Amino acid sequence: MLVMMEMDINLREYLYQNHNKLTWKERIDITFRIISALYFIHEENAIHRDLHSGNILYSQFNSRWYISDLGFCGPADKSSKCIYGNLPYIAPEVINGKEYTFKSDIYSIAILMWEISSGQPPFINHEHDYDLVMNIINGIRPKIVLGTPAEYKNLMEQCWDADPSKRPDIITLDKKMTKINLFYQSSPDESFQSEIYRNLEQDKTNSSTNSRLFTSKIHQFENLSEPRNATEEELEAFHSNKSYDFNIPNNIDDFNKSSNQNSRTSSKLNSIFKAGSKKLSKVFKKLQIKDGFKLRINFIFTSG
C-alpha cells in the first residue's frame, strides 16, 4: 500500500512553539508515543544510534509522532567504530569508545524526556566540546525541572544511568511509560509552571540561532575515564556554577538552510516506525524534505 504523508515539524521546533501551552498530561503523552516508536525499531532488532529532537517528527494530519533519520540505524550486531550523533544525546559509554547498544538509545530517550519536560535543548549554554564530554562522562546530567512528576523523574534518571545495565530495556520502559500515561490521561488537565519556565519566558527573545542544537556529526575522543554517576553534591555544584538561562533561538535559519540543502536530494531510508500501533513490522519509504520542516514521506508497508 502506498501512503502519502506530510510531516509538519520536529520536536525541537514543536516545543519552541508550544512549551507555554503544554500540560504535563500532554508532555507525558508525547514521551509515551516517542517511546512507542522506538519500541518498533528495537523490536526489529535495530538500533537507531542518533536520537535527538531534530529527528522526532510530528504530523498534524494524524497527530502522530515519528522517528526519522534512520541512515545510521542498523542491526544490533552491526559494528560501528565511529561515534556519530548530537553530543548531549550520546550515551557516555559510546563517547568512551564502546559500541552502540539498545541501552544507548534508552539513554537518548532520557535526554529527550528531559527536553520535553523543560522545553529546552540539553546543555544549551554549553559548547559541545571536551569540557562537556568530561562532564557527561562524570555523570553530569541536565538539571531536573521543578514540578516534574516523581514517577517521570525516576524513570528518566534510570534511563540516563551511567551504567547501561541499570537502564531499562525498551519493553520495560514501554510498560512503565504506558502505566504513567494511562494515569495522566485519566486525570484532569493542569498547567505547567516552574521557575525555570518563568526564566525561559524572560530570556528567550534575546537568544540567537545556534546550529549545534540540531547537528549530528562524527566525534572522536581519547583517554577518557570510565563513565560514572555524579553525586548530588557534584550535580548541585555544576548547576550552581553554570547558569541555566535556557535561551531558545528566535529563528532556526541555520537549520532551515541545512534542510534546504537536503531538499535537493532524496535520501532513501531503510524504515520508519509509527507510534500508536504495534502491528507494523516492515516499512520502506523515500523521504524528501521540502520547504524547511515540511516533510513528505512515501512509504510502503506490510502489517504482520
Buried (B, 14 or more C-beta within 10 A) or exposed (E): EEEEBEBBBBBBBBBBEBBEEBBBBBBBBBBBBBBBBBBBBBBBEBBBBBBBBBBBBBBEEEEBBBBBBBBBBBEEEEEEEEBBBBBBBBBBBBBBEBBBBBBBBBBBBBBBBBBBBBBBBBBBEBEBEEEBBBBBBBBBBBBBBEBBBEBBBEBBBBBBBBEBEEBBEBEEBBEBBEEBBEEBEEEEEEEBEBEBBEBBEEEBEEBEBBEBBBBBEEBEEEEBEEBEBBEEEBBEEBBEEBEBBBBBBEEBEBBBEBBEEBBEEEEEBEBBBBBBEEEBEEBBBEBBBBEBBBBBBBBEBEEE
